[in-house]
Amino acid sequence: MARLFEYEGKEYLKGAGIAIAQGEVVSTAKEAREVATKLGKPVVVKAQVWAGGRGKAGGIKLADTPEEAEKAANNILGMEIKGFPVRKVLVEEKLDIAKEYYAGVVPDGSWTSRCPVLMFSTEGGMDIESVPEDKIFRIKLDYLKGFPVYDALDLASSAGVSNELLKGMAGALSNMVEAFKKCDCNILEINPLIVTKGGKVIAGDCRMGVDDSASYRHPEMKIDIPREFPWEPSEFDVIGWGIEETDLRGSGFVMKMTLDESSTGYIGFHAIGGGAAMIGIDALSRVGLKAANFADTSGNPVGSKVYRVAKTIFAQPNIEGYLLAGFMISNQEQWHHAHALVKVLRDELPKRPGFPCVLLLAGNKEEESQKILKEGLEGLPGRIEIYGREHVEDSDFIGNRMVALVEEYRKEKGS
């Protein structure tokens, strides 16, 4: 899921007819002071990061004067919140809050729904998971019909919104659903959805995530990598995404699992299918090894795509082994993997003699693929073990072989 910053999401809410506070996003403390001076009123300075919990982390500060706004921005810019460095802050007017609500639209894939669901609560300003169940009102949404104002009026009235606020609240909820549709969202939250003492309904915050597969329809969003990361995308992640972006023939997913390149025990991890990936990572964990990256080549990718994924995995400087985790009898033509891996390992192993490689490959064209691997890798200076369907359900065996080869490799290197 590609995430947008708060200030970006709010612009889409504004375009959908939902009121937002006056303000601007800036990248220096001096600019924060200038914006506060222009607004001429108390402001809120808010860190712009792809993470929740900004307030608790000190990433949201109130300022009554431009000088205080400058000081607040100076304190926030450069800090790190949940692994994300703060490079921008949103300086916006401090609202005169009378009441806070929560509103969110998320897809519900359960068999009873299979549609987006609007959640609304009179208890805003806190995580929805912390709100008592009886305070949350839900309604299934018809994606084609949208959420007409009359349905929004019924929902708001059922939740106990007062009569004088019903029209404004219903309009905001209906427009929110339209924004969710128009932006191809996977999630859209307004928390808090504020009612001011003057009776205005304003989006106090915005969390917007766009469906990865729909990001190409929104070039105006300037989404570099339509994936969700627990940290800022690294150069490795950018390279990995480039494989998928330029070749749609099967999956070729690669992303970093860790940013620690100083410790040992990391394995270049290459799975075939999501289930195989989970089994493989679990197999490594049980023997004290760790996946340096996550990679998946499934959906019958061509050899050139598998090659690019594996080469990216080998580009990691701290790995002590390579695992092809084909813990499934796949119906894709496995000889594409075999041809690609022969070329990759013939490129890489001469540079790192004795390097451990465990290759588990089973499924369609298995016999031909095993022959390609064994003949193509013969004589290479690596610790290469090749397995097929006889071990496809034996993750303990594969994990133990991987750790045994790694230990031999370490002794040989004297580390």
Secondary structure, DSSP 8 states (H G I E B T S, - for coil): -EEE-HHHHHHHHHHTT-EE-SEEEESSHHHHHHHHHHHTS-EEEEE--S-S-TTTTT-EEEESSHHHHHHHHHHHTT-EETTEE---EEEEE---EEEEEEEEEEEE-STTT-EEEEEEES--SS-GGGS-GGGEEEEE-BTTTB--HHHHHHHHHHTT--HHHHHHHHHHHHHHHHHHHHTTEEEEEEEEEEEETTS-EEE---EEEE-GGGGGG-GGG--SS-S--SS---HHHHHHHHHHHH--SS--EEEES----SSS-EEEEEESSHHHHHHHHHHHHHTT-EESEEEE--SS--HHHHHHHHHHHHT-TT---EEEE--S-BSS-THHHHHHHHHHHHHHGGGSTTEEEEEE--BTTHHHHHHHHHHHTTT-SEEEEEE-GGGTT-HHHHHHHHHHHHHHHHHHHT-
